[in-house]
Amino acid sequence: MYLYPKWIRAWHVLNAILFIILIVTGLSMQYTGKKDYVLVVGFETAVRWHNISAIILTINYIIFVLGNFITKNGRYYTIKRDSFLSDLIKQMRYYAWGMFHGEKHPFPVTMERKFNPLQKISYVIVMYLAVPLVIISGVGLLFPEIVAKGFLGVSGMILTDLLHITMGFVLSVFIVIHVYTCTLGKKPTSLFRGMITGYHATEDHYDLED
């Protein structure tokens, strides 16, 4: 099944590269300079590459949102209330038990259903909540003059920084889980090949790329 058109694959690869750069530079900014310790790159270099990558990531995100709006790919992120909760529980049970006991995937991949319920809710939260929040808070840190001076007696910059770090951590954890689940195909490399060829080979793969 041809599930990954060229624009999705290009967006996905660029997004992954940018996230890696942002994580490395973000950690370097956090820890470099403490007792003359340098983590990966120096502080000034980390700030420069972090800002450049963030700008490109923002543009790439806008392309993603517009692409989902213009093409049919957006339908994969639509959550229907009917039976969604029960389907979500069924999928969680499969990942926790059924997958290790030879059970068939309860929601095999089709042209109309690229994501299982757990993937769908995860990707919606990540792409339509966490990523916008990390971008908005990043803009606030880049242009502190637009940030509110305070909220409930707490500095607006501190709250903005806390939000940015929290969302960055959430997205970092998501990436680790995402990479792991992408090894759950028939072979550990099966699903990664989809990002090269654009094709999801068989329905017995446990997971898939977004």
BAVEXTI-890098 format. One record per residue (C-alpha): residue number from 1; x, y, z. Coordinates in Angstrom, 2 decimals, always signed. Layout:
REC resi    east   north      up
REC  NUM       X       Y       Z
...
end
This chain:
REC resi    east   north      up
REC    1   +0.00   +0.00   +0.00
REC    2   +1.38   +3.38   -1.01
REC    3   +0.78   +5.29   +2.25
REC    4   +3.70   +7.71   +2.35
REC    5   +3.74  +10.21   -0.52
REC    6   +6.97  +12.07   -1.26
REC    7   +5.98  +15.21   +0.62
REC    8   +5.25  +13.22   +3.79
REC    9   +8.57  +11.39   +3.56
REC   10  +10.51  +14.60   +2.94
REC   11   +8.73  +16.33   +5.83
REC   12   +9.29  +13.36   +8.14
REC   13  +13.03  +13.08   +7.43
REC   14  +13.61  +16.82   +7.81
REC   15  +11.52  +16.87  +10.98
REC   16  +13.58  +14.05  +12.49
REC   17  +16.88  +15.74  +11.68
REC   18  +15.70  +19.06  +13.12
REC   19  +14.45  +17.44  +16.31
REC   20  +17.80  +15.73  +16.85
REC   21  +19.63  +19.04  +16.38
REC   22  +17.21  +20.81  +18.72
REC   23  +17.59  +18.17  +21.43
REC   24  +21.39  +18.19  +21.23
REC   25  +21.67  +21.97  +21.14
REC   26  +19.02  +22.38  +23.81
REC   27  +20.91  +20.09  +26.19
REC   28  +24.15  +21.86  +25.32
REC   29  +22.60  +25.23  +26.17
REC   30  +21.34  +23.83  +29.47
REC   31  +24.59  +22.29  +30.69
REC   32  +27.46  +23.99  +28.85
REC   33  +29.30  +26.60  +30.87
REC   34  +28.78  +25.02  +34.26
REC   35  +32.28  +24.62  +35.71
REC   36  +33.78  +24.98  +32.22
REC   37  +31.92  +21.89  +31.03
REC   38  +30.96  +21.67  +27.35
REC   39  +28.26  +19.23  +26.29
REC   40  +28.64  +18.42  +22.55
REC   41  +28.96  +22.07  +21.41
REC   42  +29.70  +25.40  +23.02
REC   43  +26.94  +27.69  +24.27
REC   44  +27.06  +30.29  +21.48
REC   45  +27.16  +27.62  +18.78
REC   46  +24.29  +25.78  +20.46
REC   47  +22.15  +28.93  +20.61
REC   48  +22.79  +29.76  +16.94
REC   49  +21.98  +26.27  +15.64
REC   50  +19.03  +25.91  +18.00
REC   51  +17.45  +29.10  +16.68
REC   52  +18.14  +28.27  +13.03
REC   53  +16.72  +24.74  +13.42
REC   54  +13.69  +26.09  +15.28
REC   55  +12.87  +28.50  +12.46
REC   56  +13.16  +25.74   +9.86
REC   57  +11.08  +23.42  +12.06
REC   58   +8.34  +26.05  +12.30
REC   59   +8.23  +26.41   +8.52
REC   60   +8.24  +22.62   +8.16
REC   61   +5.37  +22.38  +10.63
REC   62   +3.31  +24.90   +8.69
REC   63   +3.89  +22.79   +5.56
REC   64   +2.69  +19.73   +7.48
REC   65   -0.52  +21.41   +8.62
REC   66   -1.25  +22.86   +5.18
REC   67   -0.43  +19.53   +3.56
REC   68   -2.91  +17.73   +5.80
REC   69   -5.53  +20.36   +5.02
REC   70   -4.98  +20.26   +1.25
REC   71   -4.39  +16.52   +0.76
REC   72   -6.23  +13.42   +1.96
REC   73   -3.54  +12.78   +4.58
REC   74   -5.46  +14.90   +7.07
REC   75   -8.21  +12.29   +7.35
REC   76   -5.85   +9.98   +9.22
REC   77   -5.81  +12.44  +12.14
REC   78   -9.58  +12.68  +12.48
REC   79  -10.85  +11.15  +15.71
REC   80  -14.39   +9.77  +15.68
REC   81  -16.08   +9.50  +19.05
REC   82  -18.00   +6.32  +18.26
REC   83  -16.27   +3.39  +19.98
REC   84  -12.96   +5.28  +20.13
REC   85  -12.44   +4.69  +23.86
REC   86  -13.15   +0.96  +23.62
REC   87  -10.88   +0.73  +20.55
REC   88   -8.16   +2.57  +22.45
REC   89   -8.38   +0.12  +25.34
REC   90   -8.29   -2.79  +22.89
REC   91   -5.14   -1.39  +21.27
REC   92   -3.45   -0.81  +24.65
REC   93   -4.22   -4.39  +25.64
REC   94   -2.68   -5.60  +22.40
REC   95   +0.56   -3.69  +23.02
REC   96   +0.72   -4.84  +26.64
REC   97   -0.31   -8.49  +26.12
REC   98   -1.53   -9.63  +22.72
REC   99   +1.58   -8.62  +20.79
REC  100   +3.69  -10.93  +22.96
REC  101   +1.29  -13.86  +22.65
REC  102   +0.86  -14.09  +18.91
REC  103   -2.49  -12.32  +18.67
REC  104   -3.39  -10.57  +15.43
REC  105   -3.30   -6.80  +15.34
REC  106   -6.82   -5.54  +16.20
REC  107   -6.50   -2.63  +13.74
REC  108   -4.47   -3.68  +10.70
REC  109   -3.30   -0.95   +8.36
REC  110   -5.53   -0.11   +5.41
REC  111   -5.70   +2.74   +2.93
REC  112   -8.45   +4.28   +5.04
REC  113   -6.87   +3.59   +8.45
REC  114   -3.17   +4.33   +8.61
REC  115   -3.05   +4.70  +12.40
REC  116   -4.37   +2.52  +15.15
REC  117   -6.36   +4.31  +17.94
REC  118   -3.35   +4.73  +20.26
REC  119   -1.18   +6.08  +17.47
REC  120   -3.89   +8.46  +16.35
REC  121   -4.48  +10.05  +19.76
REC  122   -0.71  +10.22  +20.37
REC  123   +0.02  +11.89  +17.04
REC  124   -2.86  +14.34  +17.42
REC  125   -1.62  +15.39  +20.87
REC  126   +1.97  +15.66  +19.70
REC  127   +1.41  +17.38  +16.34
REC  128   -1.52  +19.62  +17.24
REC  129   -0.75  +20.45  +20.88
REC  130   +2.83  +19.76  +21.96
REC  131   +4.58  +21.01  +18.82
REC  132   +2.54  +24.26  +18.64
REC  133   +3.26  +24.89  +22.34
REC  134   +7.00  +24.33  +21.92
REC  135   +7.01  +26.66  +18.90
REC  136   +4.97  +29.38  +20.64
REC  137   +7.08  +29.23  +23.79
REC  138  +10.23  +29.22  +21.66
REC  139   +9.11  +32.39  +19.91
REC  140   +8.47  +33.91  +23.34
REC  141  +12.02  +33.10  +24.43
REC  142  +13.44  +34.43  +21.17
REC  143  +11.44  +37.67  +21.50
REC  144  +11.01  +38.20  +25.28
REC  145   +9.41  +41.61  +24.76
REC  146   +6.18  +39.91  +23.62
REC  147   +5.91  +37.73  +26.74
REC  148   +3.64  +38.82  +29.57
REC  149   +5.63  +40.21  +32.49
REC  150   +3.98  +37.89  +34.96
REC  151   +1.11  +35.59  +35.78
REC  152   -0.16  +34.92  +39.30
REC  153   +2.97  +36.47  +40.71
REC  154   +5.35  +34.35  +38.61
REC  155   +7.63  +35.81  +35.96
REC  156   +6.28  +35.38  +32.44
REC  157   +9.74  +34.42  +31.15
REC  158  +10.10  +31.72  +33.79
REC  159   +6.71  +30.26  +32.84
REC  160   +7.55  +30.45  +29.13
REC  161  +10.90  +28.77  +29.70
REC  162   +9.27  +26.07  +31.84
REC  163   +6.66  +25.40  +29.16
REC  164   +9.34  +25.19  +26.47
REC  165  +11.49  +22.78  +28.46
REC  166   +8.50  +20.64  +29.45
REC  167   +7.22  +20.33  +25.89
REC  168  +10.76  +19.65  +24.67
REC  169  +11.03  +16.80  +27.18
REC  170   +7.63  +15.39  +26.19
REC  171   +8.58  +15.44  +22.51
REC  172  +11.96  +13.85  +23.25
REC  173  +10.27  +10.98  +25.08
REC  174   +7.80  +10.63  +22.22
REC  175  +10.63  +10.31  +19.71
REC  176  +12.26   +7.51  +21.70
REC  177   +8.95   +5.62  +21.91
REC  178   +8.23   +6.34  +18.25
REC  179  +11.57   +4.88  +17.12
REC  180  +11.02   +1.81  +19.31
REC  181   +7.52   +1.12  +17.99
REC  182   +8.84   +1.45  +14.45
REC  183  +10.95   -1.66  +15.09
REC  184   +7.84   -3.74  +15.76
REC  185   +7.24   -4.73  +12.17
REC  186   +7.77   -8.17  +10.69
REC  187  +11.46   -7.28  +10.78
REC  188  +13.04   -4.45  +12.82
REC  189  +13.78   -2.54   +9.59
REC  190  +10.46   -3.20   +7.82
REC  191   +8.70   +0.00   +8.81
REC  192  +11.75   +2.20   +8.31
REC  193  +11.87   +1.11   +4.66
REC  194   +8.45   +2.68   +4.22
REC  195  +10.02   +6.11   +4.66
REC  196  +12.31   +5.31   +1.72
REC  197   +9.95   +3.56   -0.67
REC  198   +6.62   +5.07   +0.41
REC  199   +5.04   +1.62   +0.64
REC  200   +3.66   -0.18   +3.67
REC  201   +4.35   -3.75   +2.66
REC  202   +2.02   -6.02   +4.63
REC  203   -0.77   -5.75   +7.18
REC  204   +1.07   -7.86   +9.75
REC  205   +3.30   -4.95  +10.74
REC  206   +2.58   -3.87  +14.26
REC  207   +3.24   -0.17  +13.80
REC  208   +4.00   +2.41  +11.17
REC  209   +5.55   +5.78  +10.60
REC  210   +3.49   +8.96  +10.81
end
